[in-house]
Amino acid sequence: MSPIKIAERIQAVPPSMTLAITAKANAMKKQGIDIVGFGAGEPDFDTPDPIKQAAKDALDRGFTKYTPSGGIPELRQAVCAKMKRDRGLTYEPAQVIINVGGKHSFYNLAQVTLDPGDEVIIPAPYWLSYPEMVKLADGVPVIVDTGADQGFMVTPDQLERAITPRTVAFLLNSPSNPTGMVYPPAVIRQLADICLRRGVMMWSDEIYEALVYPPAVHQSPAEYSQAHFDNTVILHGLAKGWSMTGWRLGFTCGPKAIISAMDNLQSHQTSNPTSFAQAGGVAALTQPMDHLPAWLASFDDRRRLCVQRLNAIPGVKCPEPQGAFYVFPDMSAFYGKTVCGKRVTDSLTLAEALLEGAQVATVPGIAFGDDRCQRLSYAIAKASIEKGLDRIEKFLREAA
Ligand SMILES: Cc1ncc(COP(=O)(O)O)c(C=O)c1O
């Protein structure tokens, strides 16, 4: 018998449902087929120059060695200053840890707070890694379904009903991946109050904070009172607002006991985030976000184009997102029909049909816990968006 074995822990993690379709899209591209890819999970802008310069300077002065595992003091301090500046929240450095990307922030938070059987309430549609990371920490993801009809937002009543004696945390992601929805401050307040009253931690993933389209505003549940502040863990990072996905810099703000446990775990796990990347992070957080108005204007233009064009296709329902760079149209009206010569029954078969028949790559909603929808990222050139939407429209109009 072969001595090679794979632990049950990882065998229980399903391979990404989107992997097959991404692989197929890539293979078609390699064959020279002109695919319009709506799959991007990152801004299509370059990291701003002053941030890159700060990292280059750090390299040149030899800042290439280990740093404290939880991040350099300057960066922890810069996070404190940023939270004060943007949210009016007063954190001290002991309440902040720098992680190796936002994904790492959530992973380590789950690892240090969950015991076997502990439940985390996650509204669907959700960012696809949350449930798997909860399971990897022996926790139980409790999924609460929201849909396009309720604006993809969990209601206070749904949250109340999902809480059990095993509930440890409620995860809020606003602005949301995959829907782009931004919760109104009044609703966040209601949800945060329920968590406080029922003794449930609020985990708030605010990684898309900067990408909000007025009149919508970003609100953190930690902002309401000292009690809300003490009950909230904020998950954040530099990937989206500063276009630094490859730098792998995330951060977590919350109670000292949690931050110190995460630091302990991190010290035996990844150790510090890359030293010179952290130097770039200090520049990102301490300098004004001069790049932002132009980015937001460009994303907003593309967002409006997508929403308007998708809603003009009979059978497609596309709520208008107020943040991030995704639209999440409900296309379930086409289930049971033939699209591009292929019978469509769910979000996966629709994505396959669009890829094979229309040469357009979308991400099937089932990957995010909502089988009615497709996720399209508009962080691609406007001309590509137009070409892709022309193709989608043509094929969906011909569906029979
Ligand atoms: C909602 C959400 N949270 C966290 C992350 C993690 O970002 P990263 O690990 O690239 O910093 C992502 C990335 O797509 C995301 O969409």
The ligand as a MOL file (V3000), in Angstrom:
LIG
                    3D

  0  0  0     0  0            999 V3000
M  V30 BEGIN CTAB
M  V30 COUNTS 16 16 0 0 0
M  V30 BEGIN ATOM
M  V30 1 C -14.7720 39.7260 0.6970 0
M  V30 2 C -13.3170 39.4230 0.6260 0
M  V30 3 N -12.6230 39.3460 1.7790 0
M  V30 4 C -11.3190 39.0640 1.7790 0
M  V30 5 C -10.6260 38.8600 0.6070 0
M  V30 6 C -9.1670 38.5080 0.7220 0
M  V30 7 O -8.3390 39.2930 0.0350 0
M  V30 8 P -6.7550 39.0530 0.0480 0
M  V30 9 O -6.4770 37.7530 0.7250 0
M  V30 10 O -6.3610 39.0320 -1.3890 0
M  V30 11 O -6.1760 40.1980 0.8040 0
M  V30 12 C -11.3060 38.9280 -0.6220 0
M  V30 13 C -10.6080 38.6630 -1.8960 0
M  V30 14 O -11.1730 38.4390 -2.9280 0
M  V30 15 C -12.6850 39.2340 -0.6060 0
M  V30 16 O -13.3840 39.3220 -1.7440 0
M  V30 END ATOM
M  V30 BEGIN BOND
M  V30 1 1 1 2
M  V30 2 1 2 3
M  V30 3 2 2 15
M  V30 4 2 3 4
M  V30 5 1 4 5
M  V30 6 1 5 6
M  V30 7 2 5 12
M  V30 8 1 6 7
M  V30 9 1 7 8
M  V30 10 2 8 9
M  V30 11 1 8 10
M  V30 12 1 8 11
M  V30 13 1 12 13
M  V30 14 1 12 15
M  V30 15 2 13 14
M  V30 16 1 15 16
M  V30 END BOND
M  V30 END CTAB
M  END
